[in-house]
Amino acid sequence: MPEQEIVGFIGLGKMGGPVAGHIQRAGYRLRVYDVRADATAPFVAAGAEVAASPADVAAGADVIFTALPTPPDVEAVAVGPQGVIEGVRPEAIFVDISTSSPDLVRALEPRFRARDAWVLDAPVSAGRPGAAPGIHEVLVGGELHVVERVRPIFAAYGDQIVYTGPLGSASTCKLIHQLIGAGVAQAIAEGLSLGVKAGLDVRTVWDAVRRGLIGRMQVLHEQVPRSVFPGTYEPATFSLTLLRKDVGLATALGRQLDVPLPTTGLVEQFLVEALNRGWGNGAGYAIPCRLQEERARVDLRAPGVDPEAAARYISTHPEHAAFDAATASESR
C-alpha cells in the first residue's frame, strides 16, 4: 500500500516535478527538497513535508528519488556535505532517475551498502511526463528484489517498467536511447531541409516520411528482430544495393541544391564499404548492423524475439494510432 513507504524527492524541475506529482497523487507521503523554494511550494500545499537538505529528506524517507541535471549534481546531492548518505536509514533505497553516468551510480553503491541502504538507477525514457499518468517508460537497474519493492512507486508514473539488469544498466540503456534519438533527429533535419530546398511543402515531406517504413520505425521494431537478432541479414526484400542507389541519389540531389547532408554523406560511405565486402544482396537496412558488429567486435544475437509481436508498435495510420495497453503490459 502507498502508506507503507515514505518517499523523499530531491529535484523538482521539469522532469522531477511531474514525476513527484504523480507519486503524490497516488497517495504516497512525500518529503521534498529543491534549491528553489518555489518548486516545493505546490507539493507542500498538497500535504508534503519540506526538508532542509538532502540529508534531511533521507532521514525521514524509505525511498529517496533524485532528478538532477548532471552527474556532478547527482554526486554532490548523494554523497556531498548534507547529502543523502548522511541521513539515509538502514534498508532505505536511493533511486536516481536522472540521465547520468553508469559509472557514477555503480561507484555510489558501496557507500550506500556500507550503511545498509540500497541503490537503483531508474532513468525515464520516452519523454517528459505530462499531466496524465502512464505515458512513458521507466528503465530500472539494480538488485531485482529492491526493484520489486519500489515497483508500486514506479507504477505511479510509468506505463512501462523495464528491468534492464544490474545497477548501471538502466543508465546505459538511456544513453543509448539518447544516442539513437540524436542520430535520428539529425537525419530528420537533413531530410526535411532537402525537401524544402527542392521546392516541397515541409508538412508534405514530414507526412510522407512518417507514414513510411522509416517514420514508423519498422527497421527497429521488425527488421532488427527478423534479420539482425538471428544473424541472417535476410530476407533481402530491399537489398543493400538498392539502398545505396537511393541514398546516392539523395546525396546527389543535396549537392545539386547546395544542401549540407553530413550524416547522410557518412552513411553513404558506410554503405559503399559494405558493398565492397560483397554484401549487396543482403537486407539493406540490416547490413549496417553487420558492419558495426565487426567494428565493435560484438554479436547482436537475441534468439526467440518474435518479429510479428515486435511489429505491433508500428502503425500505418498515425491519426488513428492508439496506445496498446496489452503490449505495454508485457514490459511490466
N, C-alpha and C positions, 0 to 999 in steps of 0.2 A: 504494500500500500504506500502511496506517496508520503504519508506522515512518518514512515519508518526511517526515512533519510532526510537529513537537513542538508540542503545544497548551498554551497558557497559559490559565488560567481564574481570573478575579477576581470574587468574589461568589458564595459557596456557600450561599446561603439557600434559601428554599422553591422558587424557580424554578431558580436556578443549580446548586444541589446535585444534583438529579436529572439535569439535562442533563449536567453534568460526569461524573456516574456512568455514564451511557450511553456517553459518549465514552471513558472509561477502560476500560469493559468491552469496547469494540470494539477495543481493542489499542493505542490511542494513548498515547504518553508524555505525562504531564501535569506542568506546573509550576503550582502553585496559590497563591493568596493570599486571605485574608479577614481582616477586623479581629478576628474571633473565632477564636482558636486551635483551639477545639474543632470548628469547622466544617471545618478542614483535616485533622484527625486521621484520619478514615476513609480519605481519599484517600492520605495518606502511608503508612498501614498497607497499602494495596493497591499501593504502589510509586511514588506521585507524589513529586515534589520540592516542598518548601515554599519559597517565596520570601520575601524580607524586605520587599518593597514591590512596587507595580505596575511600577515601572521594572525591578526585578529579574526579575519574571515575563517582561517583554518582552525582556530581554537574552538569555534562553535559549530563546525560543519563536519558531516560524514563524507561528503563528496565535494571536492573543490574543483571548479572549472576555471580555466583561464582562456581568454580570447584576446590575443595581443598582436601588435603589428609585426614585430621582428623577433628573430631568435635571441638577440641580446635582451629584449624586453622580457621574454619568457624566462630566461635565465635569472635576470635580476629579481623578478617577482617570485620565482620559485625558491631560489636559494640565496638571494642577496640579503642585506640588512632588513629586518622586519618582513622577510619573505615568508612564503607559505610554510617552508620547512621548520621555521621557528615555532609555529603554532600547531603543526599537524599532529593529530591524535593517532594512537595505535589503531590499525585496521581502517583508517581513513583512505580515501582514494583521490589522488591528484590526476585530473584529466585535462590535458592541453588540447584545445580544439583549434588552435592557430595553425596556419600553414607554416611549418617550421622545419628545422633540420632533424632528420632521423638520428644523427649522431648525438645531438643535444639531448633528446629525450632519453636515449639509452644511457647517456652519462649521468642524467639526473636520477635514474632508478636506484643505483646502490645507495645513494644518500638518503632516499626515502625509505628504502628497505631497512636501513640501519635504525630507523625509527618505527619499524613495524608498519609502515604505510606502503601503499601500492601506487603504481603509475600506469596510466594509459595514454596513448596518443589517439585522438579521435577527430581529425580534421573534417570539415564539412565540404562536400563536393556538390556540384550541380547548382551552384548559385547561392546568392544571399537569401536567407529565409524571409518570407514575406508575412503578411498578416494572417494567412491561413496556415494551419499546421499541415505537416505531411506533404511537402512539395520538394524535398531534397534528400540527399544521401549522406549518411554518416559512415565514415570509414574508421574502423577501430582496430588497434593493435595492442597486444599485451596478453597477460595470463587470462585464459578463457573463463575461469571461474570468477575472476574480477569483472570481466566484461559482462557476464550474466547478471552480476549484482547491479550493474549500472544500466543494463538494458532498458528497464522501465523508464528511466530518465531519458535515455536516448530516444525512446519511442514517443516522448512528449513533443519532440521537434523534428523527428526524421521518419520519412516513409520507408526508406531502405537502409537497414542497418547491416553493413557488410563487414564481417570479421575477416581481417586480412592476414592474421598470423601473429608472430612475435612482436614485441614492442619495437616501434620504429617502422614497421612495415606499412602502417596506415599513412604515415608522413611520406614515405617513399611513393606509395600509390598516388597521393595527392600531388606530389611534384610531377609525376609522370602525366597525370591528368592536365596539369597546367602547361607542361611542355607541349603536349599534343594540341591543346587548345590554342596556344600561341602560334604554332605552325599552321593550323587550320585558319586562324584569323588572318595571317599574312597572305595565305593563298586566296582567301576570300577578297581581301583588299586588292590584290593584283588582278583577280578576275573581274571584279566589278569595275575597276578603273579602266581595264582594257575594253569592256563593253561600252562604257560611256564615250571613250575616245573613238570607238568605232561608230558612234552615232546612235547607239541604242538608248532607250529609256532605262535608267538604273533599276526601277522597280520590275520591269520586264525581265531583265537579266537575273535579278535576285530570285524572282518567282520561277524562272526556268531552271535555275540551279537547285533550288531547294526541293523541287518536285522530282528531280532526277536521282540516280543511284547515289551520287556523292552527297547531295543535300540530305538524303535520308540515311547517311552513314552506313550504306549497305556493305561497304568494304569492312568496316569494323564489326558489324553485327552478324554478317553472313559469310563473307568471303574469308575472313580470318579463321573462323572455326571450320569452314568447309575445306580450305586449301592449305592454310599455314599450320594449324594445330596438328593435323595428321602428317605434315611434311610432304605432301604430294604435289603441291602447287598446281593442282588440277581441280576441276575441269577448266580448260582454257577456252571458255565461251567467248572471252575477249582477250586476245593474245597480247603479249608484251610488244610484239612487232607493231600491232595496230595502235597500241597506246603511245609508243614512241613516235609514230607517224603523227598522231593527233596533237601531242604536246609540241612536236616540231612545228606544226602548222600554227599553233597558238603563239609560240615564241617568235616565229617569223612575222606574224601579224603585229606583235608588240614592237619589233624593230621597225616595221613599216610605219607604225603610228607614233613612234618615239615614246613608248610606254615602258618604264623600267619594270622588269619582271625578275628580280634577283632570286627569289626562292624557286620559281619555275625553271629558270635557267640552270640552277644547280641540280634540280631533279632531272632535267633532261640529260645532263651528263651522267647521272647515275643509271638512267635507262640505257644509254649508249654502252656503258660499261657492262651492264647485264646482257645486252645483245651480243657483245663481243665474247662473252662466256658461253654463247650458244644456247641461251635460254629464251630465244624469241618466240617459241611455240608455247611457253608456259603461261599461266594465268597472269595477265598484265598487272592487275592491282595487288597480286600476292607476291610477285617476284621481288619487289623492293625489300620485303621481309627476308627473303632468302639471301639477298646481298648483305643485309645488315647482320644476319646471323653469322656470316663468315667474318665480317669485320669485328664484331663484338665477341666472337668465339662462344656463342651460346646456341642452344636449340630451343625453339619456340614451340614445344610439343605439349599438348593438353588433350590426351585421349578422352573420348566419351562426351565431348561437347556436341550437342545436337544443333546443327545449323538452322534447322527449321524452328526450333524453340527460340534460339537466339534472335532470329529474324522477326519475332513478334514485336520487337521495339520499332520496327520500320512501319511507316505509314505512307501510302501513296497519295493520300489526300489530306494534307496538313490542316485544312479548315475543318475537317471532321474528326481529327485525331483526338483521342481521349486517353487519360492515364489508365494503364492496365493494372488494376489493383492485384489481380491474380499473379501477374508476372512479378510485381514488386514484392509480393509476399514471399516469393522463393528466396529472396535475399536475406530474409529475417533469420 
